[in-house]
Amino acid sequence: MARRGAGTPLLLWLSLLLLLRLGGEWGPGTFDCASVDVGSPVVLLGSAVTASCTIRSKLCRGLEDGQVQISWMLDNETVAGSQCCGAGGTEVSNLTVAQFNRTQAKLWCWVEWNGTKQRVGLAEIRAGYPPAKPSNLSCLLNLSDYGLTCRWEQGADSHLPTSVALKCAPPRAHPPPCRRSRAQAVTGCTPQGGSSHCTVPRRLLQLYRRMEIWVSATNALGTAESEHLRIDPMDVAKLDPPALQSIRSVPYQTDCVALSWALAPSNAHMELQCELRYRAREDPAWALVTGIVGQAGTTQCCGFLFGTRYLFQMRCRRHSAQGYWSEWSPGRNHTTHEKAPTGTLDAWWSTRPAPAGRRLEVQLRWKAPRQREANGRLLGYRVALGLRRRGREPPTVCNTTNTRCNFTAPVGTRRVYISAYNAAGESAATEVILLERKGQPLPGLRAISRGERSLWVRWEAPLAPVAAYVLEWQRVSSEPSPCSACWQMERNGATTAALIQDGIEPFQQYNISVYPLYKDAIGMPIHVAAYSKQKAPSYAPKLHLKSISKSHAELCWDSVAVELQNGFITNYTIFWANSTAEVSNAVVNSSLSSFVIRDLKPSTLYKVHIMASTVAGSTNGTSLTLVTMVLDDIEIQFLFLALGLIFVLLILLLICFQKNGRVKQQFWPSVPDPANSSLGKWAPAELQQEPPQVPGAREPGLATISTVIVLERAAGKQAPAWGKDPTAETTSAFPSPPQPYMQQDGPGTPRAGGATTGMSVGSCGNGETVQYAQVVGDGYKGQQHVPPRLYLRSSSTQPLLFDRSPSPKPYENLWFHGALPSRGCQGAGGFLEEPLVDFPLLQGLQISGAEELHGFQPC
């Protein structure tokens, strides 16, 4: 089964090959059993195409009993046609392509047999347009071989094979000129390789006879012809150029020259019409001399400049013909002879007093004479202080080949004279009057560009009549240099405009000045700056940081060199951006060279750059990085000043504490220890005579405080005796004990005064009288303060002594020596354990040897 399946396609292809062999060979588009017919193999592009395919089943073996199916393909594209039964047992398929838009295509007819499609017919179709009409036909007869070469222009491509031919024939009223026999009425030539020119040989031409010439283009869709030329071939002949033999100046007529020439041998028998052209070496334009008639000979021309080198050329054509001129002859040079210069010289000057002596410094400049006035090659110039007279030569101050002269002349010199000379002689002297510059300037002046290398200057005429104007211009640069040629004179006093061309270059700034020349003075100049052409600056200025603070930065820059500006700087633009890409800008006038950026953030990095602009473009400068400060300068100064003051105060306080004992005494007073004093071992007599109090059974061992005595001893003295006045000077040891203060119940009760201070503690609720404390006041006037000592009088026979250790507060750290009473005064509020408030001397009292202290505040 596998072999059988594999062999089936092979048998199919063998059968198909046998069918093709039995059917016959390919014909021009058809088989014997099939044929393809088209309406026209060449059609107009875009028109309809019709075709039919006929299958003769009887002639196609294998298709006798089968059903025939016909299909179409246009190149590789399937197209649909209609199929029907034809006469004699044929099958016919018709196809119509409504719009054929291809310039060339193949149309195939296919037959399906045994499931396989096979091509059985072919037709080739081309499409295009009729040929276009040739134009601009022209012919030229070459006298070297007398061949007629014609040229023309082809029309549009027709997309079809086209045959082109140049044809010539005699006019209808004349016998044919370009045939040798009557059978050759039309002859010509065929261009080769698709070119648009060809040459008719001399044997097909008949000279000096008119003939008709045209171009014919033909393809399958039609024929087109150019315009017909009716010419004599000799009328379109191009002659060989003549040869110039000699050129010489005519004696005594110095502006004329005589020329002689000879014709080419091929033109010797013709009557010719010739032209002569010439030009000076410096002149780009040619001067043309026409109307030279003759076969050969000489001619004379005038109007030439003296001492000038000229180039001459000549050409010819047939006389009274409409044909072609010959080529120009090879050039021949000739220099006319010279004569003395003529005309006047334009001069400009400036004067100033000489530093020493009665002399005048003169700077004189003049323009070289034009070529028409120089009359040859100039050898130099002579400047004199007077005219040349017979037998007397004026003093000459300059004899130079330059067009400028600096010299000194006596004060009062009003005139100088300039003359030019060459090999033929010297010109007449030009008088220069040295006028003063004191006239009125022009009302207005402006300059505009007239091209890359010229400026058009306009001004307003003054009210006074002007004889002439002088224009000066100087290129503005960092290193200005004088320019002797950068000026010109306008001798027409009525003009108000002038064109400047000498030395003008684009992208360079020029300073232009205009002087009015009056009859007896020179007006003051008026100035204007101008550019012939502008562009963006070549360089932008570099930014410099002048000052910076936390909120602003002052920038400055140098102006751009004038050579690099390339135009007028219209403005500067400052750009700045921080690290978060917040970009800001400001436009600055071109006259400024500094700028302050405000409203900056403290301690922030910024990048700044500048852009310089002209009317023609802008250029960016390099970037500058800056960081704002945290504090302003004033804030930093105040901070350092405050720190300095604090440091100075600390130093002063330290010095005061080290050197001044009084200051130390105020802040840290020295308190003596009462336990180690002689007073601590002494008891007043009154206290010794008092009967001892037996402590109650309820609180054994505790003493009752009845009197508090504060004694203060002056430095270096004994304590006053008891019972004495503390203010009186005495040598006794202790004063007499003062009487205790008593508080009366009624109002208006007098209180004891004096040197002692008493404090009423109060009375208990049981009607018992409570003793009061006595405090001895200040010591003697003028004595050193000694901390007081405090005594508490109790019911016991031994007094209680209080002492205080040094402390910043009065009577703090005060200690009791001995026993304390077990109970105190009880008022309405009960026993009080708070610090003493009403008696400052006992405030903050600390008692050693007892757990509680009661009764030191009124009950």
C-alpha angles and dihedrals in degrees: 000000000000093000091047094052092048094050097052097081090047091055090047093055091045090053091049091050090050089050091054093048093048091045092059136244128310114276128197094297101333145066122223089253093042136034135186122208127185129194092237130349090215119047139168112273109262096018128118124275126205128194140167133201120204122196119197102202094190091060094046108074114220093030097074097100100019131093112256119222117190125197136176136223126190102205100308097338123097115229128187124239136174123256130205142157116271133199120290095025096300129143116223128193120191124202131191123188105197096202121019107199099169124096091214133008143157120234115206130196114210131195123199112221126172090347093307127106118225131185110238104165141028137191127180118216127192127191132192144113136285113271118278121243114263115234144192096037113186133167135201129195113216110209093202092072100359092236117154110227116193129189132192143164122255120227128229120316113270095199088229132094106273129190118212125194136174109226132192129186138160117265115265093253092052135055115262109279098193102053132081095206137025090254091065101065094145123037135158142124140282122229117238127229096007093298123150100230139060139169126240107215123238092250091066094050132079110203125222089024126104117244139178118244129184143150122243125199119190135180137156092283099048152301132275129192133197125230112292118246117212106196144139106243090228090058089066096043117130110217127215114256120261124242123241108225107180142357123192138163116253111242116249090006099080098178094057134077132193120220131192126194142175130218126236115263092248091058099043095105095048132091105235140197114210141190131206126205131184141168139180119252092250094044116085095195125079125230113221128212114194137181098056104153128184143075096261138330140088139317136189126222130184139193098072123147120248120254092007128136113230136188116218130198134172139197137180144196137180114297114260091359131131093217132111130296118240120246116277114272120247110283122261124198126218133172118210118225121261136245134184116293118264137199131043131291124240106233134187128185148176128203138195136167116272117246093239130032131003095300135124124224111220127190108195125187131176141177122250112248119260118261092256089057099038092065091197141348111331116230099191151306132264124209117195136174093229146015122281110253132185109284095359128087115203119230111273117216098179136023105174145142091224125088095237136064133185116198143145125244134180116279108267096038106147105170138043129178129222126193134174126215140191135176092288098051148289128297126237112276119263112222116225117194112206099222124185122250103240107111127113118277124238118278095234144359136188137168129206133184118265095178139319092296105030140062128203111217122198129182141174117253116240123236094250118076114263125211097197144335130236120206121200125184130181129184109241111232141149089257107035116203126195116255116204093189096048097098139068138186127230106203094189104091092195095061120101101185139052137179118233116203109146113104097350114147130179122257091022125113119232129194109215125197128187123199122193113218112214126189096266105012146028118245122234112264128255119210138209134173121223146168125213089209134000136205139167115302116270091221137024120214121263116246122233126193110235100175138343137194135169094282108023143032128202115215130189135184141185120249118259114259110259092237089060099043094081088194143004111311103235097185147330123240120207117205124190131175134178129216092277090061095249101157123197132173142189131198114228127196114254091237092064126084101187139048136186118220109208137189095041123159118251119254093008130137116234134184116212132186136168131225123205117206138195129178088268101050149311137261127203123223130217120289123257120206119209137168122211120230128252094228134023121248092254091051091049090049092050090048093052090044092052092047090049093050092049090049092049092049091050090051092048093048091048091051091047092050092049098045108030118071092185091062090049090049091053094053101030109023118194111241115194121222109254092201091066096045127098089242091062089065096044127085125191118250092239090059091048092052095051113102114252116256117230111221117241123255091241094064111019123192097022122115126218115235110223105163134025114201122186114197123191121194126200118234112272096009137098120251114262118259121255115271094027129112109263091216094055120091109245139154096218117116101235135008122246112274110267122234115259120251116249125206115220122214096226129072121262093031109154121242124217117250135182134097096330129074122217132194123201111225095187139241127284124241093254093064096253118147115241121211120241128226122245122208121192110228131220120332129237118321113264095017124124113264113256120192110254124246121226125217125189116205111215137174089260122093093239115071120228116241123207123200133183129215118216112285137158090241125063114265096354118145090029114164132200123223114206135016124327126215116266094224136025139190114315115206133176091293096049125236112349120216097171122113116272112271106170094051111051094190091064097040113127091015114174119197122200122210098030134081098215138016118209136179104036095120127055114274 
